[in-house]
Amino acid sequence: MDQLYLLIGIIIVALTLIDFIWTTLWVDGGAGPLTNKLTSAYWTLHKQVSRNNSKFLSLAGPTILVSTLATWIFLLWAGWTFIFASSDMIVDTKDGGPMSWVEYAYYAGYLIFTLGNGEFAPDDGIWQIVAIFATGTGMLFITFGVTYLLQVLSAVTEKRSLAASISGIGKNPASLVNNAWNGQNFDNLNLLLDTFANELSNAVSKYNAYPVLHYYRSSTHDRSLPVNIVVLDEALALLKYGVPNTVQPNTLLMQELSSSITSYLDTLHSSSIDESSVTPPHQVLANLDESIPTVDAASYERAMESLEKRRRKLLGLVEMTGERWPGTANDDA
């Protein structure tokens, strides 16, 4: 027995299973250490190659997800190949001769994805148990891998639905606030604020469980959750600091939604997304309809200065996805 091959194989299989189970089953753990590093590297490479082409960037999420699954398969396969290559107890039932590395890989692959085809078989004893364990890890991977894939795709659909709901009210913060004005106050927003807070809280739990969601970028503005989270947060700032208390929506509902956005921003650290080094431009009170009462411009500017760190985090998220900060001159009203 070659103990070095055995040790290498055990380490590879153990680390792969730990990372796989960590990523797919540990809801609060986010991505495993290996997956976290690989997804960041995959994203960096994809973004450099895309040169900010929106269509190509929209393929980043599926590419990273498939690459992650392929990496797990390759490592699991390689680990079991090393383990079986460490022993001469695997028998070639056709000609009985010594097995090559290709044949060990062939045998390991058949065990992982099926129950073997009879061309190779372990001798009686411990290697029969090892072969069964190898098959068990393959079945574990297939079952949990498919479940993980379906859950991620379901979460992608949900987050794009939320983005579309926000975008349907306004393409930028000022237009959202203007559209919500009923001529007397912003009470029309109360139900929507409650709905958005609940849906965003659900999205945050999905982001914590599946950080790969950060790399699913929409090719259109209205279905991009990062962009529309910015729209929502900037609109809340306008409502909280830019208009009098007497016409604002329900204070508790605004606080709940703001807290949900904060929780969303907290998920960025798990995906190695840092805040921007610059502060993005903020909405000015002049962008609001003339019929909407506003506070003193100086006090509003001071309040916006206190939000610089939060807004740099939002800009870091937008920059990571290659999107444009909403509220620019090119945005639709």
SERO-4910 file (N, C-alpha, C, O; in steps of 0.05 Angstrom, whole numbers):
BEGIN
 pado doro    nc1    nc2    nc3   cac1   cac2   cac3    cc1    cc2    cc3    oc1    oc2    oc3
  Met    A     17    -24      0      0      0      0     17     25      0     37     27     15
  Asp    A     11     44    -17     25     69    -18     10     89      1    -11     99     -6
  Gln    A     22     93     25      9    109     45      7    138     37    -12    152     46
  Leu    A     25    148     21     24    176     12     -1    181     -5    -15    200     -1
  Tyr    A     -6    163    -24    -30    165    -41    -55    164    -24    -74    178    -28
  Leu    A    -55    145     -4    -78    142     14    -83    168     29   -106    177     32
  Leu    A    -62    180     40    -65    204     56    -75    227     38    -93    242     46
  Ile    A    -63    230     14    -72    251     -4   -102    247    -11   -117    267    -11
  Gly    A   -110    223    -17   -138    217    -24   -157    223     -2   -178    235     -6
  Ile    A   -150    215     23   -167    220     46   -170    250     51   -193    259     56
  Ile    A   -148    264     49   -150    293     53   -168    307     32   -184    324     39
  Ile    A   -164    299      7   -180    311    -14   -210    305    -11   -227    323    -12
  Val    A   -217    280     -5   -245    272     -2   -257    286     23   -279    296     22
  Ala    A   -242    287     45   -252    299     70   -257    329     66   -278    339     74
  Leu    A   -238    343     54   -241    372     50   -264    378     31   -279    397     34
  Thr    A   -266    361     10   -288    365     -9   -315    361      4   -334    377     -1
  Leu    A   -318    340     20   -344    334     33   -350    356     53   -373    364     56
  Ile    A   -330    366     68   -335    387     87   -345    412     73   -364    424     81
  Asp    A   -331    420     52   -339    444     37   -366    440     24   -382    459     24
  Phe    A   -372    416     14   -397    411      1   -420    412     21   -441    425     16
  Ile    A   -417    399     43   -438    398     64   -441    426     76   -464    435     81
  Trp    A   -419    440     80   -420    467     91   -437    485     73   -453    501     82
  Thr    A   -432    483     47   -445    501     28   -474    494     24   -491    512     22
  Thr    A   -481    469     23   -508    460     15   -527    457     39   -551    460     36
  Leu    A   -516    451     63   -534    444     85   -533    464    108   -552    467    122
  Trp    A   -510    478    112   -507    496    134   -519    523    126   -505    539    113
  Val    A   -544    528    133   -558    552    124   -545    577    133   -543    596    118
  Asp    A   -535    578    158   -523    602    169   -493    604    162   -480    624    168
  Gly    A   -482    584    150   -453    583    145   -445    596    119   -421    601    115
  Gly    A   -464    600    101   -457    611     75   -442    591     59   -446    567     61
  Ala    A   -424    600     42   -407    583     25   -384    571     41   -374    585     60
  Gly    A   -376    547     35   -353    535     48   -328    550     41   -328    566     22
  Pro    A   -306    546     56   -281    561     51   -271    558     23   -263    578     10
  Leu    A   -271    534     12   -261    529    -15   -280    542    -35   -271    556    -54
  Thr    A   -306    538    -32   -325    550    -51   -324    580    -50   -326    593    -71
  Asn    A   -321    592    -27   -320    621    -25   -296    632    -40   -300    652    -55
  Lys    A   -273    620    -38   -249    630    -53   -253    625    -83   -245    642    -99
  Leu    A   -263    602    -90   -266    596   -119   -287    614   -132   -282    624   -154
  Thr    A   -309    619   -119   -330    636   -131   -319    665   -135   -325    678   -155
  Ser    A   -304    675   -115   -292    701   -118   -273    702   -141   -272    722   -157
  Ala    A   -257    681   -144   -238    680   -166   -252    677   -193   -245    691   -212
  Tyr    A   -272    660   -194   -288    657   -219   -301    684   -227   -300    691   -250
  Trp    A   -312    698   -207   -325    723   -213   -305    744   -223   -311    758   -243
  Thr    A   -282    746   -210   -262    765   -219   -254    760   -248   -252    779   -264
  Leu    A   -249    735   -254   -241    727   -281   -263    733   -301   -258    744   -323
  His    A   -288    726   -294   -311    731   -312   -315    760   -317   -321    768   -340
  Lys    A   -312    777   -297   -316    805   -300   -295    818   -317   -300    835   -333
  Gln    A   -270    808   -314   -248    818   -331   -252    811   -360   -247    827   -378
  Val    A   -261    787   -365   -265    777   -393   -289    791   -405   -288    797   -429
  Ser    A   -309    797   -390   -334    808   -400   -331    837   -409   -346    847   -427
  Arg    A   -312    852   -397   -309    880   -402   -335    895   -398   -342    913   -414
  Asn    A   -350    888   -377   -375    901   -369   -397    898   -390   -416    913   -391
  Asn    A   -395    877   -408   -417    871   -426   -440    859   -410   -437    838   -397
  Ser    A   -463    872   -410   -486    864   -393   -495    836   -398   -501    821   -380
  Lys    A   -497    828   -424   -506    801   -431   -487    780   -420   -495    760   -409
  Phe    A   -461    786   -424   -441    766   -415   -440    765   -384   -436    743   -373
  Leu    A   -443    788   -371   -443    788   -342   -466    773   -331   -465    762   -309
  Ser    A   -489    773   -345   -513    759   -335   -508    728   -335   -523    714   -322
  Leu    A   -487    719   -348   -480    690   -348   -462    683   -325   -456    660   -321
  Ala    A   -454    703   -309   -435    698   -288   -446    679   -267   -433    660   -259
  Gly    A   -471    683   -258   -483    666   -238   -485    637   -246   -474    620   -232
  Pro    A   -497    631   -270   -498    603   -278   -470    591   -282   -466    568   -275
  Thr    A   -451    607   -293   -424    597   -297   -411    590   -270   -398    569   -268
  Ile    A   -414    607   -251   -402    602   -225   -415    578   -211   -401    562   -199
  Leu    A   -441    576   -213   -455    553   -201   -446    527   -213   -440    508   -199
  Val    A   -445    526   -240   -436    501   -254   -407    495   -247   -400    472   -243
  Ser    A   -390    516   -246   -362    513   -240   -358    502   -212   -341    485   -207
  Thr    A   -375    511   -193   -373    501   -166   -380    472   -165   -366    456   -152
  Leu    A   -402    464   -178   -410    436   -178   -389    419   -192   -383    397   -182
  Ala    A   -378    429   -214   -357    414   -228   -332    410   -211   -319    390   -212
  Thr    A   -325    431   -196   -302    429   -178   -306    408   -157   -287    392   -151
  Trp    A   -329    407   -145   -335    386   -125   -333    358   -137   -321    340   -125
  Ile    A   -344    355   -161   -343    329   -174   -314    321   -180   -306    299   -174
  Phe    A   -299    340   -191   -271    333   -198   -255    326   -173   -240    306   -173
  Leu    A   -258    341   -151   -243    336   -127   -251    309   -114   -234    294   -105
  Leu    A   -277    304   -113   -286    279   -102   -276    255   -119   -267    235   -108
  Trp    A   -277    258   -144   -267    237   -162   -237    233   -159   -228    211   -157
  Ala    A   -222    255   -159   -193    253   -156   -186    241   -129   -167    225   -127
  Gly    A   -200    249   -108   -194    238    -81   -197    208    -80   -180    194    -69
  Trp    A   -219    198    -90   -224    169    -90   -204    155   -109   -197    132   -104
  Thr    A   -196    167   -130   -176    155   -148   -150    151   -133   -138    130   -135
  Phe    A   -141    171   -118   -117    168   -102   -120    146    -81   -101    130    -76
  Ile    A   -143    145    -68   -148    124    -47   -146     96    -59   -132     79    -48
  Phe    A   -159     92    -81   -158     65    -93   -131     59   -105   -122     35   -106
  Ala    A   -117     79   -115    -90     75   -126    -70     68   -105    -48     59   -111
  Ser    A    -77     74    -80    -58     68    -58    -56     38    -51    -39     30    -35
  Ser    A    -74     22    -62    -76     -6    -55    -74    -24    -80    -82    -15   -102
  Asp    A    -64    -48    -77    -65    -67    -99    -87    -87    -95    -87   -109   -106
  Met    A   -108    -79    -79   -130    -97    -72   -154    -94    -91   -174   -107    -87
  Ile    A   -151    -77   -112   -172    -74   -132   -164    -92   -155   -142    -90   -167
  Val    A   -182   -111   -162   -175   -132   -182   -188   -126   -209   -211   -118   -211
  Asp    A   -172   -129   -230   -182   -128   -257   -194   -155   -264   -179   -174   -268
  Thr    A   -220   -157   -265   -233   -182   -269   -231   -193   -298   -238   -216   -303
  Lys    A   -222   -176   -317   -220   -184   -345   -194   -199   -350   -194   -222   -360
  Asp    A   -171   -187   -343   -146   -200   -349   -128   -204   -324   -107   -216   -326
  Gly    A   -136   -193   -301   -121   -197   -276    -95   -183   -274    -81   -187   -255
  Gly    A    -88   -166   -294    -63   -152   -293    -64   -128   -275    -85   -121   -264
  Pro    A    -41   -114   -271    -40    -90   -255    -56    -68   -267    -58    -66   -292
  Met    A    -67    -51   -250    -85    -30   -260    -69     -4   -264    -50      2   -248
  Ser    A    -76     11   -284    -63     37   -289    -79     59   -275   -100     54   -264
  Trp    A    -68     84   -276    -82    106   -263   -108    112   -277   -128    119   -264
  Val    A   -109    108   -303   -134    112   -318   -155     92   -309   -178    100   -306
  Glu    A   -147     68   -304   -166     47   -295   -175     53   -266   -198     48   -259
  Tyr    A   -157     63   -249   -166     71   -222   -186     94   -223   -206     94   -209
  Ala    A   -181    113   -241   -200    135   -244   -226    125   -255   -248    134   -247
  Tyr    A   -225    106   -274   -249     94   -286   -265     80   -264   -289     83   -263
  Tyr    A   -252     65   -247   -265     50   -226   -277     69   -205   -300     66   -197
  Ala    A   -262     90   -198   -272    109   -178   -297    124   -189   -316    129   -175
  Gly    A   -295    131   -215   -318    145   -227   -343    129   -228   -365    138   -223
  Tyr    A   -340    103   -235   -363     85   -235   -376     82   -208   -400     81   -205
  Leu    A   -359     80   -187   -369     78   -160   -384    103   -151   -405    101   -138
  Ile    A   -373    126   -158   -385    151   -149   -413    156   -162   -431    165   -149
  Phe    A   -415    150   -188   -439    157   -203   -458    133   -207   -481    137   -214
  Thr    A   -448    109   -204   -465     85   -206   -456     65   -184   -443     73   -165
  Leu    A   -462     40   -188   -453     19   -170   -431      2   -182   -426    -20   -172
  Gly    A   -418     12   -203   -397     -4   -215   -408    -21   -238   -432    -26   -239
  Asn    A   -390    -30   -255   -399    -46   -278   -387    -74   -278   -392    -89   -297
  Gly    A   -373    -82   -257   -363   -109   -255   -336   -114   -268   -324   -136   -264
  Glu    A   -325    -95   -283   -299    -99   -295   -277    -99   -274   -256   -113   -277
  Phe    A   -281    -84   -253   -261    -83   -231   -276    -87   -205   -300    -80   -202
  Ala    A   -263   -100   -186   -276   -107   -160   -256   -107   -138   -233   -115   -143
  Pro    A   -263    -99   -114   -245   -100    -91   -242   -129    -81   -261   -144    -82
  Asp    A   -219   -135    -70   -216   -161    -56   -233   -161    -31   -242   -141    -21
  Asp    A   -237   -185    -21   -253   -188      4   -239   -173     27   -215   -172     29
  Gly    A   -256   -160     44   -245   -146     67   -252   -117     67   -273   -109     57
  Ile    A   -234   -101     78   -240    -73     83   -245    -57     58   -260    -38     58
  Trp    A   -233    -65     36   -236    -50     11   -264    -53     -1   -273    -36    -17
  Gln    A   -279    -73      7   -307    -75     -1   -323    -54     13   -341    -41      2
  Ile    A   -317    -49     39   -330    -28     54   -323     -1     43   -340     17     41
  Val    A   -298      3     36   -289     28     25   -304     34     -1   -312     57     -6
  Ala    A   -307     13    -18   -322     17    -43   -351     25    -39   -361     42    -53
  Ile    A   -363     14    -18   -391     21    -12   -392     50     -2   -410     65     -9
  Phe    A   -372     58     14   -371     86     24   -367    105      1   -379    127      1
  Ala    A   -351     98    -19   -347    115    -42   -373    119    -57   -379    141    -66
  Thr    A   -388     97    -60   -414     99    -73   -433    117    -57   -448    133    -68
  Gly    A   -432    115    -31   -449    131    -13   -443    161    -16   -461    177    -16
  Thr    A   -417    168    -19   -410    196    -22   -420    207    -49   -429    230    -51
  Gly    A   -420    189    -69   -431    197    -95   -461    202    -94   -470    222   -106
  Met    A   -475    185    -81   -504    188    -78   -510    213    -62   -529    227    -68
  Leu    A   -494    218    -41   -498    242    -25   -494    267    -42   -510    286    -40
  Phe    A   -474    267    -59   -468    290    -76   -491    294    -96   -501    317    -99
  Ile    A   -501    273   -109   -522    276   -129   -548    287   -116   -560    305   -126
  Thr    A   -555    275    -92   -580    284    -79   -579    312    -70   -596    329    -76
  Phe    A   -558    319    -54   -556    346    -43   -549    366    -65   -557    389    -63
  Gly    A   -533    358    -85   -526    376   -106   -550    385   -122   -552    409   -129
  Val    A   -567    367   -129   -592    374   -144   -610    392   -127   -621    411   -137
  Thr    A   -613    385   -101   -629    401    -83   -618    430    -81   -633    449    -82
  Tyr    A   -591    432    -79   -578    458    -77   -583    474   -102   -589    498   -101
  Leu    A   -580    461   -125   -584    474   -151   -613    485   -153   -616    508   -161
  Leu    A   -632    469   -146   -660    478   -148   -666    501   -129   -681    519   -136
  Gln    A   -655    500   -105   -660    521    -85   -647    547    -94   -659    569    -91
  Val    A   -624    546   -106   -611    570   -116   -627    583   -138   -632    607   -138
  Leu    A   -636    566   -157   -651    577   -180   -678    588   -171   -687    608   -182
  Ser    A   -690    576   -151   -715    586   -140   -710    614   -127   -726    632   -130
  Ala    A   -688    616   -112   -682    642    -99   -676    663   -119   -682    687   -115
  Val    A   -663    656   -142   -658    675   -163   -684    687   -174   -687    711   -179
  Thr    A   -703    669   -179   -730    678   -189   -743    696   -169   -755    717   -177
  Glu    A   -741    690   -144   -754    706   -123   -742    734   -121   -756    754   -119
  Lys    A   -715    735   -123   -702    762   -120   -708    779   -145   -710    803   -142
  Arg    A   -710    767   -168   -716    783   -192   -745    792   -191   -752    814   -202
  Ser    A   -763    776   -179   -790    785   -177   -792    809   -158   -807    827   -163
  Leu    A   -777    808   -136   -777    831   -117   -766    856   -131   -777    878   -128
  Ala    A   -745    852   -147   -733    875   -161   -753    887   -180   -755    912   -182
  Ala    A   -768    870   -194   -788    880   -213   -810    895   -199   -821    915   -210
  Ser    A   -818    886   -175   -839    900   -160   -830    928   -152   -846    947   -153
  Ile    A   -805    930   -143   -795    957   -136   -793    975   -160   -801    998   -159
  Ser    A   -782    964   -182   -778    979   -206   -805    989   -218   -806   1009   -231
  Gly    A   -826    973   -213   -852    980   -223   -863   1006   -211   -880   1019   -223
  Ile    A   -853   1014   -188   -862   1038   -175   -845   1062   -185   -856   1084   -189
  Gly    A   -819   1058   -188   -802   1079   -197   -775   1069   -205   -764   1051   -193
  Lys    A   -764   1080   -227   -738   1071   -237   -715   1083   -221   -693   1072   -222
  Asn    A   -720   1105   -208   -700   1118   -191   -713   1128   -166   -738   1129   -165
  Pro    A   -697   1136   -146   -709   1143   -120   -729   1166   -121   -751   1165   -109
  Ala    A   -723   1187   -136   -741   1210   -138   -768   1203   -151   -789   1211   -142
  Ser    A   -766   1187   -172   -791   1179   -186   -808   1161   -168   -833   1162   -169
  Leu    A   -795   1144   -152   -810   1127   -133   -826   1144   -113   -849   1140   -108
  Val    A   -812   1164   -102   -825   1182    -83   -847   1198    -96   -869   1201    -85
  Asn    A   -841   1208   -119   -861   1224   -134   -886   1208   -140   -909   1218   -137
  Asn    A   -882   1183   -149   -905   1166   -156   -922   1158   -132   -945   1151   -134
  Ala    A   -909   1158   -108   -923   1150    -84   -939   1173    -71   -955   1168    -53
  Trp    A   -934   1197    -80   -949   1220    -69   -978   1221    -78   -983   1220   -102
  Asn    A   -996   1222    -59  -1024   1222    -66  -1037   1249    -65  -1062   1252    -67
  Gly    A  -1020   1269    -63  -1030   1297    -62  -1032   1308    -34  -1033   1332    -30
  Gln    A  -1032   1290    -14  -1034   1299     14  -1011   1287     32  -1000   1301     49
  Asn    A  -1005   1261     27   -985   1247     42   -975   1223     27   -981   1219      4
  Phe    A   -959   1206     41   -948   1182     28   -960   1156     40   -947   1136     41
  Asp    A   -985   1158     49   -998   1134     61  -1000   1111     41  -1003   1088     50
  Asn    A  -1000   1117     16  -1002   1096     -4   -979   1076     -2   -981   1053    -11
  Leu    A   -957   1085     10   -933   1068     11   -934   1048     34   -918   1029     34
  Asn    A   -951   1051     54   -950   1035     78   -952   1005     72   -935    990     83
  Leu    A   -971    997     56   -974    969     50   -950    958     35   -940    936     40
  Leu    A   -940    975     16   -917    966      0   -892    964     17   -876    946     13
  Leu    A   -888    982     36   -864    981     53   -864    955     69   -844    942     73
  Asp    A   -888    948     80   -890    923     95   -884    899     77   -870    880     86
  Thr    A   -895    899     53   -890    877     34   -861    874     27   -850    853     27
  Phe    A   -849    897     20   -821    897     12   -803    887     35   -783    873     31
  Ala    A   -809    896     60   -793    888     83   -794    857     87   -774    844     92
  Asn    A   -818    846     84   -821    817     88   -807    801     65   -793    782     71
  Glu    A   -810    811     41   -797    797     18   -767    800     19   -752    781     12
  Leu    A   -757    823     28   -729    827     29   -716    811     52   -694    800     49
  Ser    A   -731    808     74   -721    791     96   -718    762     87   -699    749     94
  Asn    A   -737    753     71   -736    726     60   -712    724     41   -698    704     41
  Ala    A   -707    745     25   -685    745      7   -658    744     22   -639    731     13
  Val    A   -657    759     44   -632    760     60   -625    732     70   -602    724     70
  Ser    A   -646    717     80   -641    690     89   -630    672     67   -613    655     72
  Lys    A   -640    677     42   -630    661     20   -601    669     13   -584    652      6
  Tyr    A   -595    695     14   -567    704      9   -548    693     30   -525    686     23
  Asn    A   -557    692     55   -539    681     76   -534    651     70   -512    641     75
  Ala    A   -554    637     61   -551    609     56   -536    603     30   -521    584     28
  Tyr    A   -541    620      9   -529    616    -17   -516    641    -27   -528    656    -43
  Pro    A   -492    648    -18   -478    672    -27   -475    674    -57   -470    696    -68
  Val    A   -476    652    -71   -473    652   -101   -495    670   -114   -492    678   -136
  Leu    A   -516    676    -99   -538    693   -110   -527    721   -116   -537    734   -134
  His    A   -506    730   -102   -495    756   -108   -484    758   -136   -481    780   -148
  Tyr    A   -477    735   -148   -464    735   -174   -485    730   -197   -477    729   -220
  Tyr    A   -510    728   -189   -531    726   -210   -540    754   -217   -555    767   -203
  Arg    A   -529    764   -239   -534    792   -247   -555    792   -269   -553    776   -288
  Ser    A   -574    809   -267   -594    812   -288   -584    830   -310   -569    849   -305
  Ser    A   -591    825   -335   -582    841   -357   -599    866   -361   -593    883   -377
  Thr    A   -621    868   -345   -638    892   -347   -640    906   -320   -639    893   -299
  His    A   -643    931   -321   -644    948   -297   -668    940   -279   -665    939   -254
  Asp    A   -691    935   -290   -715    931   -274   -716    904   -260   -733    900   -243
  Arg    A   -698    886   -266   -698    860   -253   -672    855   -237   -666    833   -228
  Ser    A   -657    877   -233   -632    875   -217   -639    883   -188   -646    906   -183
  Leu    A   -636    864   -170   -642    870   -142   -622    890   -130   -631    908   -116
  Pro    A   -596    888   -135   -578    908   -123   -585    936   -131   -586    954   -114
  Val    A   -591    941   -156   -598    968   -165   -624    977   -152   -626   1000   -143
  Asn    A   -644    960   -150   -669    968   -139   -669    969   -109   -685    983    -97
  Ile    A   -650    956    -96   -646    960    -67   -635    988    -63   -643   1002    -44
  Val    A   -617    997    -80   -607   1024    -79   -630   1044    -82   -633   1064    -67
  Val    A   -647   1039   -102   -670   1057   -107   -688   1058    -82   -696   1080    -74
  Leu    A   -693   1036    -70   -710   1034    -46   -697   1049    -23   -710   1064     -9
  Asp    A   -671   1045    -18   -658   1057      5   -655   1087      1   -659   1102     20
  Glu    A   -649   1096    -23   -647   1124    -28   -674   1138    -26   -676   1161    -17
  Ala    A   -695   1124    -34   -722   1135    -32   -730   1137     -2   -743   1157      6
  Leu    A   -722   1117     14   -727   1119     43   -713   1143     55   -724   1156     73
  Ala    A   -688   1148     46   -674   1171     56   -688   1197     49   -689   1215     65
  Leu    A   -698   1198     25   -714   1222     16   -738   1226     34   -745   1248     42
  Leu    A   -752   1204     39   -777   1205     55   -771   1212     85   -785   1228     97
  Lys    A   -749   1201     95   -743   1204    124   -731   1231    129   -737   1244    150
  Tyr    A   -713   1241    112   -699   1265    117   -707   1289    100   -699   1312    105
  Gly    A   -722   1284     78   -728   1305     59   -756   1317     61   -760   1338     50
  Val    A   -774   1302     74   -802   1313     75   -810   1315    105   -799   1300    121
  Pro    A   -829   1332    111   -838   1335    139   -850   1309    151   -860   1292    136
  Asn    A   -848   1306    177   -859   1282    190   -889   1278    186   -899   1256    185
  Thr    A   -903   1300    182   -932   1299    180   -942   1285    155   -964   1276    154
  Val    A   -925   1284    134   -933   1271    109   -919   1245    104   -924   1232     84
  Gln    A   -901   1237    122   -885   1213    117   -902   1187    120   -923   1188    133
  Pro    A   -894   1165    108   -907   1140    113   -903   1131    142   -890   1145    158
  Asn    A   -915   1109    150   -913   1098    177   -884   1095    185   -868   1082    171
  Thr    A   -876   1107    207   -848   1107    216   -837   1079    221   -815   1073    214
  Leu    A   -854   1062    234   -845   1035    241   -840   1019    215   -821   1003    214
  Leu    A   -857   1023    196   -854   1008    171   -828   1016    156   -814   1000    144
  Met    A   -823   1043    157   -798   1052    144   -773   1041    159   -754   1033    147
  Gln    A   -775   1040    186   -753   1029    202   -749    999    196   -727    990    194
  Glu    A   -771    984    193   -769    956    188   -756    951    161   -739    933    159
  Leu    A   -764    966    141   -752    962    114   -723    970    114   -706    957    102
  Ser    A   -716    992    128   -688   1001    130   -671    980    144   -648    975    136
  Ser    A   -683    967    164   -668    945    178   -664    921    160   -643    909    161
  Ser    A   -683    915    143   -680    893    124   -658    899    104   -643    881     97
  Ile    A   -657    924     95   -636    932     76   -608    930     90   -589    921     77
  Thr    A   -607    938    115   -582    935    130   -573    906    132   -550    899    129
  Ser    A   -592    888    137   -586    859    138   -576    849    111   -558    832    109
  Tyr    A   -588    860     90   -579    853     63   -550    862     59   -534    847     47
  Leu    A   -544    886     67   -516    896     64   -497    879     81   -474    876     73
  Asp    A   -506    868    103   -488    852    120   -480    826    106   -460    814    113
  Thr    A   -496    817     86   -490    792     72   -467    797     52   -456    777     42
  Leu    A   -460    822     46   -439    827     26   -412    817     36   -395    808     19
  His    A   -407    817     62   -381    809     72   -375    780     66   -352    773     60
  Ser    A   -396    763     67   -392    735     61   -384    729     32   -374    708     26
  Ser    A   -389    748     15   -382    745    -13   -358    763    -21   -353    768    -45
  Ser    A   -344    772     -1   -320    789     -6   -326    814    -23   -310    822    -40
  Ile    A   -349    826    -18   -357    850    -32   -352    874    -12   -364    875      9
  Asp    A   -334    891    -19   -326    913     -2   -340    939     -9   -350    942    -32
  Glu    A   -342    957     10   -353    983      4   -335    999    -15   -311    995    -16
  Ser    A   -347   1017    -30   -332   1033    -50   -315   1053    -35   -321   1061    -12
  Ser    A   -294   1062    -48   -277   1082    -37   -287   1111    -41   -277   1130    -29
  Val    A   -308   1113    -57   -320   1139    -63   -349   1139    -54   -362   1118    -52
  Thr    A   -360   1163    -49   -388   1166    -42   -404   1172    -67   -397   1191    -81
  Pro    A   -425   1158    -72   -441   1163    -96   -458   1188    -93   -462   1198    -71
  Pro    A   -466   1200   -116   -483   1224   -114   -510   1217   -102   -521   1196   -108
  His    A   -521   1235    -86   -547   1230    -74   -569   1247    -87   -563   1267   -101
  Gln    A   -593   1239    -83   -616   1253    -94   -618   1281    -80   -612   1284    -57
  Val    A   -626   1301    -95   -631   1327    -84   -660   1333    -83   -676   1322    -98
  Leu    A   -668   1350    -64   -697   1356    -60   -710   1368    -85   -734   1366    -88
  Ala    A   -694   1381   -102   -705   1393   -126   -716   1372   -146   -731   1379   -164
  Asn    A   -708   1347   -142   -718   1326   -160   -747   1318   -153   -760   1304   -169
  Leu    A   -757   1326   -130   -784   1320   -122   -804   1339   -135   -797   1361   -143
  Asp    A   -829   1329   -138   -850   1346   -150   -854   1371   -133   -850   1371   -108
  Glu    A   -861   1393   -145   -865   1418   -131   -887   1417   -111   -887   1432    -91
  Ser    A   -906   1398   -115   -929   1396    -96   -921   1382    -70   -937   1383    -51
  Ile    A   -898   1369    -69   -889   1355    -45   -875   1374    -26   -855   1386    -34
  Pro    A   -884   1377     -1   -870   1394     17   -843   1382     25   -840   1358     27
  Thr    A   -823   1399     29   -796   1389     35   -785   1405     60   -795   1426     67
  Val    A   -765   1393     72   -752   1406     95   -730   1425     85   -726   1428     61
  Asp    A   -717   1438    103   -695   1456     96   -673   1440     83   -665   1419     92
  Ala    A   -663   1451     60   -643   1436     44   -617   1431     60   -605   1411     56
  Ala    A   -609   1450     77   -584   1447     92   -586   1423    111   -567   1408    114
  Ser    A   -609   1420    125   -612   1398    144   -613   1371    129   -603   1351    139
  Tyr    A   -625   1371    105   -625   1347     89   -597   1339     81   -590   1315     81
  Glu    A   -581   1358     73   -553   1352     64   -537   1341     87   -521   1323     84
  Arg    A   -541   1352    111   -527   1342    135   -535   1313    141   -518   1296    148
  Ala    A   -560   1307    138   -570   1279    142   -557   1260    122   -550   1238    129
  Met    A   -555   1269     97   -544   1251     77   -514   1246     81   -504   1225     75
  Glu    A   -501   1266     93   -472   1262     99   -469   1240    120   -449   1226    120
  Ser    A   -488   1238    138   -486   1217    159   -490   1189    148   -484   1169    161
  Leu    A   -500   1187    123   -506   1161    111   -484   1153     91   -487   1134     76
  Glu    A   -461   1167     91   -441   1162     71   -430   1133     72   -427   1121     51
  Lys    A   -425   1123     95   -414   1095     97   -434   1075     86   -426   1057     72
  Arg    A   -459   1078     93   -480   1060     83   -482   1061     53   -485   1041     39
  Arg    A   -480   1086     42   -483   1090     14   -459   1080     -2   -461   1071    -25
  Arg    A   -435   1081     11   -412   1069     -2   -414   1039     -4   -404   1027    -23
  Lys    A   -426   1027     16   -431    998     15   -450    991     -9   -445    972    -24
  Leu    A   -470   1007    -12   -489   1003    -34   -475   1007    -61   -479    992    -80
  Leu    A   -457   1027    -62   -443   1031    -87   -423   1008    -93   -420   1000   -116
  Gly    A   -411    998    -71   -393    975    -75   -408    951    -87   -397    936   -103
  Leu    A   -433    947    -78   -450    925    -89   -456    930   -118   -454    912   -134
  Val    A   -463    955   -125   -470    961   -152   -445    959   -170   -447    948   -193
  Glu    A   -422    967   -160   -398    965   -176   -390    936   -180   -380    928   -202
  Met    A   -394    919   -160   -388    891   -162   -403    878   -184   -392    861   -199
  Thr    A   -428    885   -187   -445    873   -208   -442    886   -235   -454    878   -255
  Gly    A   -426    908   -236   -422    922   -262   -446    939   -270   -448    946   -293
  Glu    A   -463    945   -250   -487    961   -256   -481    991   -255   -459    999   -247
  Arg    A   -500   1008   -262   -498   1037   -260   -514   1046   -236   -537   1037   -232
  Trp    A   -503   1065   -221   -517   1076   -198   -543   1089   -207   -542   1106   -225
  Pro    A   -566   1081   -196   -591   1093   -205   -594   1122   -198   -583   1131   -178
  Gly    A   -610   1136   -213   -614   1164   -208   -597   1182   -225   -597   1206   -222
  Thr    A   -583   1170   -244   -567   1186   -263   -585   1198   -284   -608   1191   -286
  Ala    A   -573   1214   -301   -589   1228   -321   -601   1209   -341   -621   1215   -355
  Asn    A   -588   1185   -344   -598   1166   -364   -620   1148   -355   -631   1132   -370
  Asp    A   -627   1150   -329   -648   1132   -319   -675   1142   -327   -680   1166   -330
  Asp    A   -693   1123   -331   -720   1130   -338   -734   1140   -313   -729   1132   -290
  Ala    A   -753   1158   -317   -769   1169   -294   -790   1149   -287   -805   1154   -269
***
